[in-house]
Amino acid sequence: QLVFGTERRGVDIPLIKPTFETNVRGIYIAGELGGMGLIRKAAEQGRQAMDAIAADRRQGKDADVVIIGAGPAGIAAGLAAIKHGLRYILIEQEDSLGGSVLHYPRNKIAMTQPVELPIVGPMHFVEVSKEKLLAFWLGIVGRTQLQIRFGHQMTAIETLADNRFRVVTPRGSFETGAVLLSIGRRGTPRQLGVPGEQLDKVMYRLLDPEQYCGRDVLVVGGGDSAVEAALACAAAGARVTLSYRGDAFNRVKRKNRERLEAAVAQQALSLRLRSEVAAIHPERVALSGDGSTKDIPNDYVVVCAGGVLPMDLLRAIGIQFETKFGTA
């Protein structure tokens, strides 16, 4: 059963209709922002949302729809927009496509199920590396002439007359009939809020574990990304400590949990449950837990604590959310 959040840590999920339209007419949400990070489901939601947008036949000065985010949902939505003959603008704040997949560690295996993409047809991947998946999407962009404007970060959505919208970016604005938000939940990394976090050695994503070979690395987090980052760094030859404030890794995939247990048993990495980072220093990190604080040697800190969504921006245009505490 798919649930959102935990009993202790809630997750804000936007209220959306079966058509993926929010309570604000003309604004749709698909993919990770709506709580669906699975590649197949996100792509399918992007397609269905664009089908609904095409049926609504809204028009704007610059575009019929602006799609924000070029992950699986945004790519599928863009293809569906082409299929429906819509005037679309697809923007992405990064300099490459892929969404959350772009932030996966090198050679990470992405697990998905076959999905039907508009224009392209079936995508048959089941287990595929990050690099092959990104190459596949780049090939789709080339074959279909899907237009993506990279380096465009959405900073505001303004409501205009006749229920139209203006999407604002530092590089210009676009007036549109509809907006599809297909942004991920990692856009702005969640910080720890501890002294020393501004040091250059603190990272919020792991791209190449090999660079940490022979170094003391602290990985912070309790989800799949944290476990996978710790395992990848350990496999690359780093001396890894994985810190999590919880009692157990209840939110991670069984396969990752089993791999972690094996690594701990083989002393390939050190696991510190019920611990939190108290302070970060140039050559060490202070970990607190069980009523005491202990310093450990440290060269790098990799924080895998999720992202902070632009809640204030979305609420400012009237989008409503509900907080899920381990519920469907």
HELIX and SHEET records of a PDB file:
HELIX    1   1 GLU A   32  GLY A   34  5                                   3    
HELIX    2   2 ILE A   39  ASP A   56  1                                  18    
HELIX    3   3 PRO A   72  HIS A   84  1                                  13    
HELIX    4   4 GLY A   99  HIS A  103  5                                   5    
HELIX    5   5 LYS A  130  THR A  144  1                                  15    
HELIX    6   6 ALA A  161  ASN A  163  5                                   3    
HELIX    7   7 PRO A  209  TYR A  212  5                                   4    
HELIX    8   8 ASP A  224  ALA A  235  1                                  12    
HELIX    9   9 ARG A  254  ALA A  265  1                                  12    
HELIX   10  10 MET A  311  ALA A  316  1                                   6    
SHEET    1   A 2 VAL A  11  PRO A  14  0                                        
SHEET    2   A 2 PHE A 321  LYS A 324 -1                                        
SHEET    1   B 5 ILE A  27  ILE A  29  0                                        
SHEET    2   B 5 GLY A 172  LEU A 181  1                                        
SHEET    3   B 5 ALA A  63  ILE A  68  1                                        
SHEET    4   B 5 TYR A  88  GLU A  92  1                                        
SHEET    5   B 5 ILE A 148  PHE A 150  1                                        
SHEET    1   C 4 ILE A  27  ILE A  29  0                                        
SHEET    2   C 4 GLY A 172  LEU A 181  1                                        
SHEET    3   C 4 PHE A 165  THR A 169 -1                                        
SHEET    4   C 4 ALA A 156  THR A 159 -1                                        
SHEET    1   D 2 ILE A 109  MET A 111  0                                        
SHEET    2   D 2 GLU A 127  SER A 129 -1                                        
SHEET    1   E 2 VAL A 115  LEU A 117  0                                        
SHEET    2   E 2 GLY A 121  MET A 123 -1                                        
SHEET    1   F 2 THR A 188  PRO A 189  0                                        
SHEET    2   F 2 GLY A 307  VAL A 308 -1                                        
SHEET    1   G 5 VAL A 202  MET A 203  0                                        
SHEET    2   G 5 TYR A 300  VAL A 303  1                                        
SHEET    3   G 5 ASP A 216  VAL A 220  1                                        
SHEET    4   G 5 ARG A 239  TYR A 244  1                                        
SHEET    5   G 5 SER A 270  LEU A 273  1                                        
SHEET    1   H 3 GLU A 276  ILE A 280  0                                        
SHEET    2   H 3 ARG A 284  GLY A 289 -1                                        
SHEET    3   H 3 SER A 292  PRO A 297 -1                                        
END                                                                             
